[in-house]
Amino acid sequence: MRQIIASFFVAAAHAQASDRVALPGFALDRTEVTIGQFERYVRATGSVTRAEKEGGGFEYGAGWERRPGWTWRALAHRR
């Protein structure tokens, strides 16, 4: 992970200055994390995600909507 301090994030190359969002201090991976990598992390640490604790994750449809049972584990079983 790389620590980013007092940075600005622009989602698209042609974004307007008004599209910029200040993000004080956060960590950002150089690449995405695969489900397999995340599974190894969970096994090593015993970590439980918020979606697992709350019975499912969220998806943006007509606003943020909970999807019951939607966790990384459900995706891992589809592989």
C-alpha positions in Angstrom: 0.0 0.0 0.0 1.1 3.5 -0.6 0.2 6.3 1.8 -1.4 9.3 0.1 -1.4 12.5 2.2 -3.7 15.5 1.5 -4.2 14.4 -2.1 -6.9 15.1 -4.7 -8.6 12.3 -6.7 -10.0 12.8 -10.1 -12.1 9.9 -11.5 -11.7 10.7 -15.2 -8.9 12.2 -17.2 -11.2 15.0 -18.4 -12.9 15.8 -15.1 -13.6 19.4 -14.3 -11.9 21.1 -11.3 -15.3 21.0 -9.6 -15.2 17.2 -9.8 -12.2 16.9 -7.6 -12.6 15.6 -4.1 -10.1 16.2 -1.2 -9.2 13.0 0.5 -7.0 13.7 3.5 -4.7 10.7 4.3 -5.7 7.3 3.0 -4.0 4.2 1.7 -4.2 3.0 -1.9 -3.0 -0.3 -3.4 -1.1 -0.2 -6.6 -3.4 -3.0 -8.1 -6.7 -4.5 -7.3 -7.0 -7.4 -4.8 -8.3 -10.7 -6.2 -10.9 -12.8 -4.4 -8.2 -15.5 -3.9 -5.8 -12.9 -2.4 -8.6 -11.7 -0.1 -9.5 -15.2 0.9 -5.8 -15.9 1.9 -5.9 -12.7 4.0 -9.1 -13.7 5.8 -7.7 -17.1 6.5 -4.5 -15.6 7.9 -6.2 -12.9 10.0 -9.6 -14.3 10.9 -11.1 -11.0 9.6 -14.9 -10.8 9.1 -16.2 -8.1 6.7 -19.0 -5.7 7.5 -21.2 -7.3 4.8 -20.8 -10.7 6.5 -21.7 -9.3 9.9 -24.7 -7.5 8.6 -26.1 -10.2 6.3 -25.1 -8.8 2.9 -23.5 -5.9 1.1 -24.8 -2.9 -0.8 -25.2 -2.2 -4.5 -26.1 1.0 -6.2 -29.4 0.6 -8.1 -32.1 3.1 -7.4 -29.9 4.4 -4.7 -27.9 2.2 -2.3 -29.7 -1.1 -1.8 -28.7 -4.0 0.5 -28.3 -7.3 -1.3 -28.9 -10.1 1.2 -26.1 -12.7 1.3 -23.9 -10.6 -1.0 -20.4 -11.0 0.4 -17.0 -11.8 -1.0 -17.6 -15.4 0.0 -20.6 -15.6 -2.4 -18.4 -14.4 -5.2 -15.7 -16.9 -4.3 -18.1 -19.8 -4.6 -18.9 -18.7 -8.2 -15.4 -19.2 -9.4 
